[in-house]
Each structure stands twice: as C-alpha cells, then as structure tokens.
Amino acid sequence: MKVVLFCGGLGTRIRDYSENVPKPLVPIGHHPILWHVMQYYSHHGHRDFVLCLGYKANAIKGYFRNAQHSMYSDCLISDFGRSVKVIGETPPDWQISLIDTGVWRNIGERLVAVKDHVKNEEYFLANYSDGLTDVPLDEMFHAFRKSGKVGCFLAVRPPFNFHLAEFDEQGAVSRFRTSQQCDIWINGGFFILRNDIFDYIQEGEELVVEPFNRLIKSNQLMAYRYEGFWRAMDNLKDRQILEELVERGEMPWQPAARKLMIAE
C-alpha cells in the first residue's frame, strides 16, 4: 500500500527547536522523526511514500535529494572518499513522491491535493509524521479490511496523566478523577483509508472533523484500540523523552531494537 505522510504543518509547538528545521526533520537520535516513521512502514513492506509538503518544503526535498546509502549503512571508503562501498544490509529502496501541497492547507486539503497519487489504491495508509508506535500494522489492517468500513484510525491511551473534574450546573464539584481512572482514548495519527474516503471530504475541510463525522453517521469509521507503545512529538518535552529512549537503546518502534530488548 502507498503511505501518505503529512509533512506540511508549521509545527508551532516545537518551533523553539529551530526556525530552520521543519518538524518532520527534527532529529530523534541520529535520524529525523520522519525517517523513523518511514522505517516503521518499510518494515511492514510499505515502501511507496507520498509526502505532502508545505512549511519548509525545500528542506525536506533537500534531505532526500542529498541522502546517500552510506549515511545509514556500514561502508568501506577508499580513494580519498571518491569510492564508497556499502557493507552488509543496505537501506530499503523507498519510492518517494515529494508533493508541495501549500503552507496554509489543513490535513484534509493536503490529502485531497494528492488524490491522484493514490487513485489506483483500494486502500492506503496515512500518518501525521510526528508519532511513533509498535502497533502490529498487519493485524490492524486485517481487522479494518474485515470490518468493510471506509476509515480506520489508531486509538491510544494518553501518554500523560491529567485530572478531570465533574460538576453540576451550579459549579459544585461532584467527582475528581485522574485520566488513568477513565476510559479515555485519543487519535494516535495512524490511519488506514479506503479510496472512498474522498467521497466524504468537501472543499476546505479538516480530515478528522467534518469527513470523519460523516463516516461516523454512516457507520463507516473504525478505531483500532492499542495499549502498547505510542508517543507523539508535539513539543520539546516529547522530543526529550524519545531522545532518552534512543540513548538507552529502547526503541520499540524499530524491529531491531525490539529484538534486542527482548533478548536482554
């Protein structure tokens, strides 16, 4: 399946990291978070990507145009750097369509802008490009296909704890609970969509607002609930948490790291 990655947002909550780096290129360890997301899909056999660009589009284009196998593999260098031979396993052969969908468009508009790039796909994947998970994608897809619905999103528990207050019309508090005590699920930003999704999107609409509400009314939206690892990089604190996982070698979103963790 093709994978549509939304890479055009302004990323205002993490802009303090750098004004020159778009959010998808903010590094987690030695690689941008976008690379980690693409590696996840590549592991599951999905290597045809459509990137919806916007803010700092040229930076993302430059990253991929300048990327070389030797950046991500062991290599043998000779002739003063003019000869580079990759040793061992080479990086996956990704096909990447870099599509400038405009700076000010929302997610729904960006998806419509690349409609022609997925027109031959009965199903396709989509992602916000700022979150990591170890959800079993094949199982998620099989459950979705069996449901016969048009849309599916990954539903996860909030990774942070907050307090919820319940009160009556006069403002008197009747109950005070933590989020961990409640059955709360949020959108994890990993989507599987049938091509019929475009019948539910009208001009200027945000994907998970009006279109998803139409899917709900038609009983065509499914949530795949998952309580394993998931973390989004919404701000600098989130990046620090992911960075610390990488430094410890605990990267559940990467198959090789998962195997190492299990072996230990």
Backbone bond lengths (Angstrom), bond angles and torsions (degrees), N, CA, C in turn:
res aa  C-N    CA-C-N  psi(-1)  N-CA   C-N-CA  omega(-1)  CA-C   N-CA-C  phi
1 M - - - 1.460 - - 1.525 110.34 -
2 K 1.318 115.69 148.65 1.450 119.76 173.30 1.529 109.80 -75.17
3 V 1.321 114.86 152.32 1.462 121.26 -179.15 1.522 108.77 -120.47
4 V 1.329 116.64 117.07 1.463 121.78 177.04 1.524 108.47 -93.68
5 L 1.327 116.00 121.87 1.460 120.98 -178.87 1.526 109.68 -114.29
6 F 1.323 116.16 123.64 1.461 121.31 -179.42 1.533 108.85 -85.74
7 C 1.321 116.11 109.73 1.470 121.67 -173.04 1.519 112.50 -123.95
8 G 1.332 118.56 20.39 1.458 119.52 -170.78 1.504 116.63 -108.51
9 G 1.332 118.13 -1.47 1.461 120.02 -177.03 1.516 113.22 -69.73
10 L 1.324 115.81 162.94 1.459 121.14 -178.63 1.523 113.11 -76.07
11 G 1.356 117.12 -23.07 1.458 119.77 179.42 1.521 112.70 58.46
12 T 1.332 116.50 45.22 1.466 120.72 -172.30 1.523 113.34 -62.48
13 R 1.333 117.69 -29.01 1.461 119.06 -176.67 1.525 112.83 -77.96
14 I 1.320 117.07 -7.53 1.468 118.99 177.79 1.524 110.75 -126.97
15 R 1.340 116.62 14.10 1.459 120.82 -178.28 1.531 112.07 -64.34
16 D 1.336 117.47 -20.85 1.456 119.93 178.81 1.521 111.63 -63.40
17 Y 1.347 116.66 -21.69 1.470 118.73 178.81 1.514 110.14 -61.27
18 S 1.322 115.90 -50.05 1.460 120.09 176.47 1.513 109.46 -169.00
19 E 1.313 116.73 134.45 1.456 121.29 176.67 1.523 111.11 -72.30
20 N 1.316 116.96 -17.10 1.459 120.73 -174.42 1.519 113.76 -97.41
21 V 1.315 117.36 -7.10 1.461 121.17 -175.53 1.519 110.05 -114.90
22 P 1.340 119.16 119.19 1.472 119.95 175.07 1.521 109.76 -67.70
23 K 1.306 116.01 153.85 1.463 120.66 -174.28 1.524 113.59 -51.97
24 P 1.344 120.96 -42.97 1.469 119.59 -179.18 1.523 113.84 -61.13
25 L 1.335 117.86 -20.87 1.463 121.01 -179.19 1.526 112.96 -97.61
26 V 1.326 118.20 2.35 1.464 120.36 175.24 1.530 107.99 -64.49
27 P 1.331 117.84 125.33 1.468 119.41 -172.79 1.518 114.13 -76.78
28 I 1.318 113.64 143.57 1.464 123.18 168.02 1.525 104.72 -120.30
29 G 1.303 117.46 105.34 1.458 119.93 -169.70 1.521 108.85 73.28
30 H 1.322 116.33 -131.76 1.467 121.37 -177.45 1.526 113.20 -91.44
31 H 1.328 117.77 -3.80 1.458 120.51 -174.07 1.531 111.17 -128.96
32 P 1.337 117.40 151.45 1.465 120.66 174.89 1.523 110.85 -62.66
33 I 1.321 116.34 154.21 1.465 118.89 178.34 1.520 110.80 -60.60
34 L 1.332 117.92 -31.15 1.460 121.26 176.61 1.518 111.18 -59.03
35 W 1.307 117.43 -41.02 1.469 121.83 178.23 1.527 110.38 -61.65
36 H 1.325 116.88 -42.56 1.465 120.70 179.47 1.535 110.34 -62.22
37 V 1.334 116.72 -42.88 1.465 120.80 178.67 1.531 110.53 -61.55
38 M 1.332 116.22 -45.02 1.467 120.36 -179.30 1.528 111.45 -66.30
39 Q 1.313 117.08 -36.15 1.467 120.48 176.49 1.523 111.04 -62.32
40 Y 1.323 116.05 -38.78 1.474 120.35 178.69 1.524 110.01 -59.93
41 Y 1.328 117.22 -50.33 1.462 119.97 -179.69 1.525 111.14 -66.53
42 S 1.319 116.62 -37.75 1.463 120.40 -180.00 1.520 111.15 -61.28
43 H 1.318 117.15 -39.34 1.459 121.07 177.86 1.527 111.52 -58.93
44 H 1.328 116.13 -32.81 1.469 120.56 179.74 1.531 112.19 -89.44
45 G 1.317 116.95 10.35 1.460 120.87 173.59 1.505 115.87 90.95
46 H 1.329 118.19 9.40 1.467 122.08 -178.20 1.530 108.92 -107.93
47 R 1.327 116.10 104.43 1.472 120.93 -171.23 1.526 112.87 -122.37
48 D 1.314 117.27 10.94 1.465 121.60 179.03 1.527 108.00 -107.94
49 F 1.324 116.92 106.90 1.453 121.92 -170.70 1.524 111.29 -111.93
50 V 1.339 114.65 142.62 1.458 122.20 172.50 1.523 106.56 -120.39
51 L 1.328 117.00 110.89 1.456 121.52 -177.62 1.526 109.82 -97.76
52 C 1.336 115.42 120.99 1.468 122.07 178.13 1.525 107.89 -89.25
53 L 1.314 116.45 102.51 1.454 121.31 -174.26 1.527 111.56 -93.59
54 G 1.325 115.36 160.84 1.459 121.59 177.85 1.508 108.89 -160.62
55 Y 1.336 116.17 -98.00 1.465 121.38 179.34 1.527 110.26 -61.09
56 K 1.332 117.08 129.10 1.466 122.85 179.91 1.524 111.98 54.54
57 A 1.331 116.57 40.47 1.461 121.13 -179.05 1.523 111.75 -56.67
58 N 1.323 117.14 -39.82 1.461 120.30 -177.57 1.523 112.65 -63.90
59 A 1.330 116.83 -30.41 1.462 120.06 178.60 1.525 110.48 -66.36
60 I 1.334 116.63 -41.46 1.466 120.21 179.32 1.525 109.97 -70.29
61 K 1.328 117.48 -40.77 1.463 120.18 176.14 1.523 110.58 -59.93
62 G 1.323 116.18 -43.32 1.456 120.26 179.84 1.511 112.66 -64.16
63 Y 1.321 116.88 -37.34 1.469 120.76 179.37 1.523 110.69 -58.91
64 F 1.326 116.71 -47.80 1.467 119.48 -177.39 1.527 112.23 -76.65
65 R 1.319 118.29 -33.86 1.460 120.41 179.50 1.522 111.39 -67.96
66 N 1.317 116.83 -29.56 1.461 120.98 -178.23 1.524 113.07 -96.58
67 A 1.328 116.48 -4.44 1.468 119.88 -178.30 1.517 110.21 -67.39
68 Q 1.337 116.63 140.78 1.453 122.74 177.65 1.517 109.29 -131.69
69 H 1.347 116.16 151.83 1.459 120.35 179.01 1.527 111.11 -55.98
70 S 1.325 116.35 -36.34 1.460 119.74 -175.48 1.521 113.01 -66.21
71 M 1.359 116.57 -15.73 1.463 119.97 178.44 1.517 111.29 -71.25
72 Y 1.336 117.62 -26.41 1.459 121.15 -171.65 1.518 113.58 -120.68
73 S 1.341 118.54 5.26 1.454 121.67 -176.93 1.518 110.37 -132.62
74 D 1.344 115.01 160.55 1.454 118.98 168.72 1.519 107.99 -65.86
75 C 1.308 117.04 144.11 1.462 118.72 -175.75 1.522 111.45 -148.62
76 L 1.332 114.34 157.72 1.452 123.24 176.55 1.521 107.80 -112.31
77 I 1.320 116.73 119.43 1.461 121.70 -176.61 1.532 109.37 -110.32
78 S 1.321 115.74 133.17 1.459 121.16 178.12 1.526 109.26 -142.05
79 D 1.333 115.47 177.24 1.461 122.01 179.13 1.530 110.80 53.94
80 F 1.337 114.49 45.28 1.469 121.33 177.36 1.542 112.32 54.63
81 G 1.323 115.58 40.02 1.451 120.67 175.20 1.510 115.14 89.69
82 R 1.359 117.03 -5.29 1.464 118.52 -178.90 1.523 112.85 -78.67
83 S 1.327 116.15 -18.15 1.461 120.84 178.77 1.520 108.81 -120.21
84 V 1.326 115.86 121.83 1.463 121.71 -179.49 1.524 108.81 -126.87
85 K 1.323 116.71 121.98 1.468 122.06 179.71 1.517 109.00 -118.05
86 V 1.324 116.38 123.66 1.462 121.38 179.27 1.519 109.35 -74.06
87 I 1.327 116.29 133.10 1.459 122.28 179.55 1.528 108.85 -106.70
88 G 1.319 115.72 132.74 1.459 119.49 177.01 1.516 112.64 78.30
89 E 1.322 115.59 -149.82 1.466 121.10 -174.61 1.524 110.68 -71.19
90 T 1.324 116.21 132.03 1.459 121.35 178.37 1.528 109.59 -90.50
91 P 1.315 116.98 158.71 1.475 119.85 176.91 1.519 110.60 -62.61
92 P 1.333 118.26 157.70 1.464 120.83 179.96 1.522 111.37 -64.16
93 D 1.325 114.96 150.02 1.459 120.97 -179.86 1.522 108.24 -86.26
94 W 1.311 116.58 92.46 1.451 121.59 -178.57 1.522 110.65 -85.67
95 Q 1.328 116.28 141.86 1.455 121.13 167.28 1.513 107.01 -104.89
96 I 1.328 116.45 122.62 1.458 120.81 -171.48 1.518 110.12 -126.14
97 S 1.322 116.10 119.05 1.464 121.61 173.65 1.522 107.54 -96.91
98 L 1.326 116.11 118.62 1.467 121.64 -178.70 1.521 108.51 -101.31
99 I 1.338 116.95 104.61 1.459 122.45 -172.59 1.526 110.10 -114.96
100 D 1.328 116.21 119.81 1.454 120.69 178.08 1.530 108.69 -79.29
101 T 1.326 116.66 109.22 1.469 121.42 -176.60 1.532 112.42 -102.88
102 G 1.334 117.31 11.29 1.463 120.31 176.20 1.511 112.81 94.67
103 V 1.308 115.77 153.09 1.466 121.00 -175.38 1.524 112.11 -77.77
104 W 1.338 117.88 -37.69 1.459 120.34 -168.19 1.522 113.83 -100.27
105 R 1.303 118.89 7.07 1.461 120.16 179.59 1.522 111.57 -78.72
106 N 1.346 115.21 149.65 1.453 119.52 175.17 1.530 109.39 -88.65
107 I 1.337 116.39 -177.77 1.464 120.39 -174.62 1.525 111.71 -62.56
108 G 1.324 117.17 -43.46 1.465 119.96 179.94 1.510 111.91 -61.42
109 E 1.327 116.99 -41.82 1.464 120.98 179.24 1.523 111.11 -67.17
110 R 1.317 117.14 -36.81 1.466 119.75 178.18 1.534 110.59 -66.06
111 L 1.324 116.01 -39.33 1.458 119.16 179.45 1.525 110.43 -64.06
112 V 1.320 117.38 -44.52 1.469 120.64 178.66 1.526 110.17 -62.56
113 A 1.320 117.41 -34.63 1.465 121.56 -178.16 1.527 112.25 -64.34
114 V 1.343 117.82 -24.49 1.473 120.34 179.53 1.529 111.14 -109.26
115 K 1.319 116.41 19.87 1.469 121.33 -178.21 1.524 112.18 -53.78
116 D 1.327 117.03 -42.18 1.463 119.81 -177.97 1.521 112.63 -65.53
117 H 1.318 117.27 -22.95 1.462 120.51 -178.24 1.529 112.13 -79.19
118 V 1.320 118.00 -12.59 1.472 120.78 177.63 1.526 111.00 -123.40
119 K 1.334 117.64 15.71 1.470 120.53 -173.68 1.518 113.09 -64.15
120 N 1.321 117.94 -23.65 1.468 121.29 -179.58 1.523 112.69 -96.35
121 E 1.329 116.07 7.22 1.467 120.97 -178.07 1.527 110.25 -99.93
122 E 1.329 117.00 123.23 1.466 118.88 173.57 1.517 110.03 -67.61
123 Y 1.328 115.64 -41.00 1.464 122.29 175.29 1.521 108.32 -127.36
124 F 1.318 116.12 150.13 1.462 119.80 170.86 1.517 109.00 -147.46
125 L 1.323 115.26 161.15 1.455 122.48 -179.14 1.515 109.71 -101.42
126 A 1.317 117.48 154.78 1.459 121.64 177.70 1.522 108.88 -146.98
127 N 1.344 114.89 153.30 1.459 118.62 -173.44 1.518 110.68 -156.29
128 Y 1.336 116.67 146.16 1.456 122.24 177.51 1.533 112.53 -72.19
129 S 1.311 117.89 -15.87 1.472 123.94 178.00 1.518 114.10 70.07
130 D 1.308 118.01 20.08 1.470 118.78 178.78 1.522 112.24 -133.93
131 G 1.343 116.88 17.81 1.459 120.34 -179.71 1.513 111.41 -136.31
132 L 1.338 116.12 154.04 1.458 122.08 -178.76 1.519 109.60 -128.78
133 T 1.329 116.26 144.46 1.457 121.33 -178.37 1.512 109.85 -154.29
134 D 1.334 116.19 166.18 1.460 120.76 172.52 1.532 110.64 -116.32
135 V 1.338 116.80 23.23 1.461 120.44 179.96 1.528 109.89 -57.36
136 P 1.337 118.25 136.33 1.468 120.95 177.73 1.530 110.01 -70.58
137 L 1.319 116.86 98.91 1.458 122.00 -171.80 1.518 112.26 -62.27
138 D 1.327 117.45 -38.28 1.469 120.00 -179.99 1.523 110.97 -62.00
139 E 1.326 116.51 -41.95 1.463 120.07 178.73 1.525 110.80 -65.74
140 M 1.310 115.98 -39.88 1.464 120.59 178.24 1.524 110.34 -61.78
141 F 1.333 116.62 -43.34 1.455 119.96 -179.06 1.527 111.53 -67.50
142 H 1.324 117.53 -42.90 1.461 119.82 -179.81 1.524 111.34 -62.23
143 A 1.321 116.94 -39.89 1.467 120.49 178.06 1.521 110.26 -64.50
144 F 1.328 116.14 -40.44 1.457 120.58 179.68 1.527 111.26 -66.80
145 R 1.322 117.41 -47.44 1.469 120.25 -179.34 1.528 110.86 -61.75
146 K 1.310 116.53 -39.08 1.462 120.58 178.48 1.528 111.22 -63.81
147 S 1.326 117.61 -31.09 1.464 121.31 -177.98 1.529 112.31 -71.09
148 G 1.348 116.60 -26.08 1.461 120.59 -178.78 1.516 114.06 74.38
149 K 1.331 117.85 11.85 1.463 120.86 -176.82 1.526 111.22 -86.19
150 V 1.319 115.11 174.55 1.460 121.22 -176.10 1.523 111.87 -90.67
151 G 1.324 117.48 -35.14 1.455 120.91 -176.20 1.507 113.14 -134.14
152 C 1.330 115.05 150.61 1.463 121.21 177.62 1.525 108.16 -144.97
153 F 1.329 117.11 138.64 1.454 120.29 174.74 1.520 109.98 -132.14
154 L 1.309 115.50 153.89 1.449 121.60 177.96 1.522 108.80 -78.06
155 A 1.317 116.99 121.70 1.465 122.42 177.66 1.526 108.30 -103.55
156 V 1.330 116.50 127.22 1.457 121.60 -176.32 1.521 110.16 -131.30
157 R 1.316 114.43 162.61 1.462 120.47 174.23 1.528 109.26 -78.08
158 P 1.324 119.35 144.05 1.466 119.77 175.11 1.526 109.83 -58.53
159 P 1.330 118.51 134.01 1.466 120.56 -177.48 1.527 112.86 -78.25
160 F 1.314 117.46 -0.97 1.456 121.58 -179.50 1.520 108.42 -125.14
161 N 1.305 116.52 162.00 1.462 121.39 -178.54 1.531 109.80 -109.45
162 F 1.326 116.15 136.10 1.459 120.26 176.73 1.522 108.78 -140.96
163 H 1.320 116.96 166.26 1.457 121.79 -174.68 1.530 110.17 -101.58
164 L 1.315 115.03 136.69 1.456 122.54 -179.62 1.521 109.61 -113.25
165 A 1.317 115.57 130.79 1.466 120.57 178.21 1.521 109.60 -110.69
166 E 1.327 116.55 135.58 1.461 122.27 173.74 1.526 107.20 -115.05
167 F 1.337 115.97 135.44 1.457 118.36 -175.92 1.525 110.17 -145.89
168 D 1.329 115.90 162.78 1.455 120.69 -178.37 1.533 110.09 -89.81
169 E 1.334 117.12 -174.89 1.465 121.62 -175.85 1.523 112.37 -64.58
170 Q 1.312 117.91 -24.34 1.461 121.43 179.97 1.532 112.09 -87.32
171 G 1.319 116.18 -5.04 1.461 120.10 178.77 1.514 114.25 93.30
172 A 1.327 117.69 2.30 1.458 119.95 177.66 1.535 109.20 -73.96
173 V 1.334 117.05 130.96 1.453 121.74 -178.13 1.516 109.77 -74.92
174 S 1.339 115.19 125.65 1.461 120.44 179.68 1.520 112.66 -101.10
175 R 1.335 116.67 -23.55 1.461 119.68 -179.87 1.519 109.05 -158.49
176 F 1.338 115.03 147.48 1.458 121.62 178.63 1.522 107.05 -136.18
177 R 1.332 117.05 116.77 1.469 120.89 -176.25 1.526 109.91 -134.01
178 T 1.327 115.43 157.17 1.460 120.02 172.20 1.522 108.51 -85.99
179 S 1.320 116.33 159.05 1.466 120.13 -179.22 1.514 111.68 -63.47
180 Q 1.335 117.72 -27.94 1.458 120.64 179.38 1.520 112.31 -69.17
181 Q 1.334 116.39 -18.37 1.460 120.59 178.43 1.528 111.92 -89.51
182 C 1.331 116.62 -1.36 1.458 120.85 -176.50 1.528 110.32 -114.77
183 D 1.302 115.62 157.41 1.466 120.90 178.50 1.523 108.92 -87.84
184 I 1.340 116.11 73.09 1.455 122.00 -176.06 1.524 109.84 -106.48
185 W 1.329 115.03 130.21 1.465 121.63 176.07 1.515 108.56 -128.87
186 I 1.332 116.67 144.81 1.451 120.58 179.39 1.533 110.35 -126.47
187 N 1.324 115.72 164.26 1.455 121.92 177.71 1.528 109.42 -73.29
188 G 1.346 116.03 120.98 1.456 121.01 -177.08 1.517 114.66 -87.97
189 G 1.338 118.11 -2.62 1.461 120.80 174.83 1.514 116.09 82.51
190 F 1.330 117.96 8.28 1.463 122.45 174.50 1.527 107.32 -108.05
191 F 1.349 117.21 120.80 1.452 121.91 -173.62 1.526 111.33 -122.96
192 I 1.336 115.18 148.51 1.458 122.47 165.09 1.519 106.13 -124.71
193 L 1.327 116.57 128.79 1.461 120.64 -173.74 1.515 111.04 -132.13
194 R 1.311 115.49 141.23 1.463 120.66 167.78 1.516 108.15 -83.74
195 N 1.326 116.37 155.13 1.454 119.43 -176.99 1.527 112.47 -61.84
196 D 1.322 116.77 -18.80 1.467 121.69 177.61 1.526 112.01 -62.94
197 I 1.344 117.75 -12.37 1.457 120.11 -178.42 1.523 111.22 -56.79
198 F 1.332 117.64 -30.12 1.460 120.11 -177.11 1.527 112.42 -68.78
199 D 1.337 116.89 -18.51 1.464 120.00 175.58 1.528 111.82 -73.20
200 Y 1.318 116.24 -13.81 1.461 121.14 -175.79 1.526 112.27 -104.22
201 I 1.327 117.70 -2.79 1.463 120.99 -177.03 1.526 110.00 -107.68
202 Q 1.312 115.96 125.72 1.461 121.04 174.99 1.530 109.62 -106.23
203 E 1.300 116.13 165.96 1.458 121.80 -173.19 1.531 112.26 -55.45
204 G 1.320 115.42 130.91 1.460 122.00 174.62 1.513 116.00 81.11
205 E 1.339 118.30 3.09 1.461 120.19 -174.02 1.526 112.34 -88.34
206 E 1.336 114.41 146.55 1.452 122.57 174.63 1.528 108.49 -81.17
207 L 1.325 117.50 137.20 1.465 122.00 -171.16 1.520 113.76 -54.87
208 V 1.339 117.15 -50.05 1.460 119.39 -172.04 1.526 113.11 -89.78
209 V 1.336 117.13 9.55 1.468 119.64 177.58 1.528 109.08 -103.54
210 E 1.312 118.14 -93.03 1.474 120.18 -175.75 1.539 113.07 -64.82
211 P 1.349 120.08 -49.13 1.472 119.37 -179.56 1.529 113.23 -59.89
212 F 1.322 116.82 -44.79 1.460 118.85 -179.57 1.528 111.53 -66.99
213 N 1.320 117.40 -33.25 1.466 119.24 175.76 1.524 111.05 -65.92
214 R 1.328 117.01 -34.73 1.472 119.63 175.33 1.531 110.23 -66.36
215 L 1.328 116.08 -39.72 1.466 119.83 176.93 1.525 110.69 -61.94
216 I 1.325 116.45 -41.02 1.464 120.36 179.79 1.526 110.75 -62.88
217 K 1.330 116.87 -44.30 1.461 120.61 -179.80 1.528 111.64 -64.17
218 S 1.346 115.62 -29.03 1.465 120.31 179.58 1.523 112.28 -93.73
219 N 1.340 116.89 5.44 1.467 122.29 -177.24 1.530 110.91 56.19
220 Q 1.333 115.40 45.45 1.458 120.49 -176.89 1.530 112.90 -120.86
221 L 1.336 117.31 14.62 1.459 120.32 -179.86 1.524 110.01 -120.12
222 M 1.324 115.05 131.48 1.459 121.36 -178.75 1.529 110.13 -119.37
223 A 1.316 116.56 142.56 1.460 121.80 172.98 1.524 108.54 -110.10
224 Y 1.307 116.44 129.62 1.459 121.37 175.15 1.523 107.22 -99.87
225 R 1.313 116.13 104.29 1.453 120.63 -175.44 1.527 111.05 -80.98
226 Y 1.327 114.49 132.43 1.463 119.30 -175.87 1.522 109.18 -142.18
227 E 1.323 115.87 131.49 1.464 120.94 -177.07 1.517 112.54 -111.22
228 G 1.343 117.14 12.17 1.453 120.58 175.51 1.512 111.48 -81.88
229 F 1.331 115.69 -155.09 1.467 119.52 -175.54 1.525 111.56 -71.11
230 W 1.315 115.77 134.47 1.467 123.66 170.87 1.517 107.54 -158.89
231 R 1.327 114.43 136.85 1.467 118.50 175.44 1.514 108.96 -153.93
232 A 1.322 117.22 131.38 1.458 122.43 175.95 1.525 109.15 -101.48
233 M 1.338 116.13 150.54 1.460 121.11 178.50 1.527 108.59 -102.46
234 D 1.316 116.15 79.21 1.455 121.17 -178.24 1.526 112.64 -85.47
235 N 1.322 116.72 -28.25 1.459 119.96 -175.71 1.529 109.87 -149.03
236 L 1.310 116.86 -177.61 1.457 121.11 -176.31 1.526 112.49 -66.06
237 K 1.329 117.27 -31.87 1.462 119.83 177.71 1.527 110.36 -64.97
238 D 1.334 116.56 -41.83 1.460 120.28 177.82 1.520 110.52 -61.83
239 R 1.337 116.34 -42.50 1.468 119.61 178.56 1.524 110.40 -61.17
240 Q 1.330 117.17 -41.15 1.457 120.65 -179.63 1.528 110.67 -61.87
241 I 1.333 117.20 -39.78 1.462 121.05 179.75 1.530 110.13 -64.43
242 L 1.345 116.92 -45.12 1.458 120.48 178.52 1.526 111.08 -65.63
243 E 1.323 116.27 -38.82 1.462 120.65 179.06 1.522 110.64 -62.59
244 E 1.320 117.32 -40.44 1.461 121.32 179.12 1.523 111.48 -65.50
245 L 1.334 117.07 -35.59 1.464 120.38 175.79 1.522 110.76 -63.17
246 V 1.334 115.83 -43.11 1.467 119.83 179.08 1.518 110.58 -63.41
247 E 1.322 117.08 -43.29 1.464 120.84 -179.43 1.521 111.85 -61.63
248 R 1.331 117.11 -30.83 1.467 121.32 178.27 1.526 112.26 -87.28
249 G 1.323 116.89 -3.66 1.457 120.02 -177.57 1.513 113.07 75.02
250 E 1.335 117.03 18.73 1.464 121.71 -179.06 1.528 108.73 -105.63
251 M 1.333 115.69 87.76 1.462 121.23 -177.50 1.526 109.07 -123.10
252 P 1.329 117.89 80.92 1.470 120.57 -176.01 1.518 113.77 -61.37
253 W 1.344 117.89 -19.87 1.463 120.22 179.61 1.534 111.89 -77.47
254 Q 1.341 117.88 -10.08 1.456 121.65 178.29 1.519 109.56 -108.67
255 P 1.338 118.68 123.63 1.470 122.27 -176.78 1.513 113.31 -54.15
256 A 1.337 118.48 -43.43 1.460 121.21 -178.08 1.517 110.70 -62.45
257 A 1.332 116.53 -41.07 1.459 120.72 179.78 1.524 110.69 -68.61
258 R 1.343 116.74 -36.66 1.472 119.87 178.49 1.516 110.55 -62.96
259 K 1.340 116.72 -43.25 1.463 120.66 179.72 1.527 111.43 -61.84
260 L 1.353 115.09 -41.08 1.459 119.80 178.56 1.509 111.34 -64.31
261 M 1.330 116.69 -41.15 1.462 120.72 179.44 1.523 111.22 -63.60
262 I 1.351 115.91 -40.79 1.466 120.13 179.37 1.525 111.09 -67.00
263 A 1.349 115.91 -40.95 1.452 120.57 -178.22 1.531 111.02 -63.66
264 E 1.327 115.64 -37.42 1.467 119.18 -179.84 1.519 111.70 -72.68
